[in-house]
Amino acid sequence: MSVLDELAGGLVVSCQPLPDDPDDPMRDPYVQAHVAAAVVRGGAVAVRVNGPDDVRAVRAAVGVPVIGLYKHGTQGVFITPTAGHALEAARAGSHVVAADATDRPRPDGRSFADTVRAVHEQTGALVLADVSTVAEGVAAVEAGADAVATTLSGYTPASPQIDGPDLGLVARLAALLPVPVIAEGRYRTTEQISRAFEAGAHAVVMGNAVTSPLWITRRLVPATPRAASAPEKKEHR
Ligand SMILES: CC(=O)N[C@H](C=O)[C@@H](O)[C@H](O)[C@H](O)COP(=O)(O)O
C-alpha cells in the first residue's frame, strides 16, 4: 500500500508558522510537534510540515504520514525550490516531499523533473507537485510526480485570484490526471471540504484556519470596536 493510500478520503492538516511573520511565536519545532500531535488526535490522516527541523520533530511525535516541504524565501518559487531542498526535506523524515511545480523560473535554473528524479533515486520519499493550473498539473505528472495539489492556485499570475479555494481546478485535475489530486489552499469550512471531495479530491489540506492562532486572531479582531479605536498596540506578558 502506498503512503498516499493512507490519505484517501481524509483531512490533512498543515502545521506551519506564518511565512510572512518571522516573529510568529509558533515558529518552533517543539510547538509544531505538539500542534501536529493534537490534529492527529483530532482525526487528521496526515500532516504537512515546513523545514527539516520541524519535519524531524513532527515525525517523532506522530504516527501518520508526514508531507514535508522546505520553504526558501517568500517570492516566486519558494516551496522546496531546488532538488537540494527536497533531499533535505526527505532525509529529515518526510514520507512525501511537496515542491513547487509551477511553470515559473526556479532559483537554480533547473527543472521540477530534476527534483522528482533526485528524490526518487536518492530517497524512499514520494513527490507531491504543488501547482496553480491544469497545464502545470499535467506537466508535473509527465515529470514523474506521484500526486498533485492545488496549493499554488491564487498565488501565481496564471491562476484566478479568488478568496475561496479553487474547486474548479480540483475538478479539472481530478478528471484528467492518473494520480491522486489533493485539494489545498484557502479551505476554511466543512462545506468547502465536502465540495472538494465531490469534485474528486483524494484528500483535503487545511492549514491556517486550523493551526495558526496568529492568522485566526488577526481575522477576528477587525470585527471588534476596539480595533477601530485602538491606539498603539501594547503587549501584556
Ligand atoms: C501558498 C503557500 O505558501 N502555501 C503554503 C504551503 O505549504 C502554506 O503557507 C499554506 O498554509 C498551506 O498551503 C495551507 O493553506 P491554507 O493555510 O490556505 O489552508
The ligand as an ORCA input file, in Angstrom:
! r2SCAN-3c Opt
* xyz 0 1
  C       0.871     29.427     -0.861
  C       1.676     28.808      0.246
  O       2.759     29.258      0.546
  N       1.146     27.716      0.854
  C       1.845     27.053      1.926
  C       2.138     25.673      1.587
  O       2.734     24.898      2.239
  C       1.251     27.253      3.293
  O       1.678     28.540      3.732
  C      -0.286     27.157      3.450
  O      -0.605     27.461      4.768
  C      -0.830     25.782      3.123
  O      -0.775     25.604      1.733
  C      -2.275     25.545      3.537
  O      -3.095     26.518      3.010
  P      -4.161     27.315      3.907
  O      -3.409     27.893      5.072
  O      -4.734     28.347      2.976
  O      -5.202     26.285      4.330
*
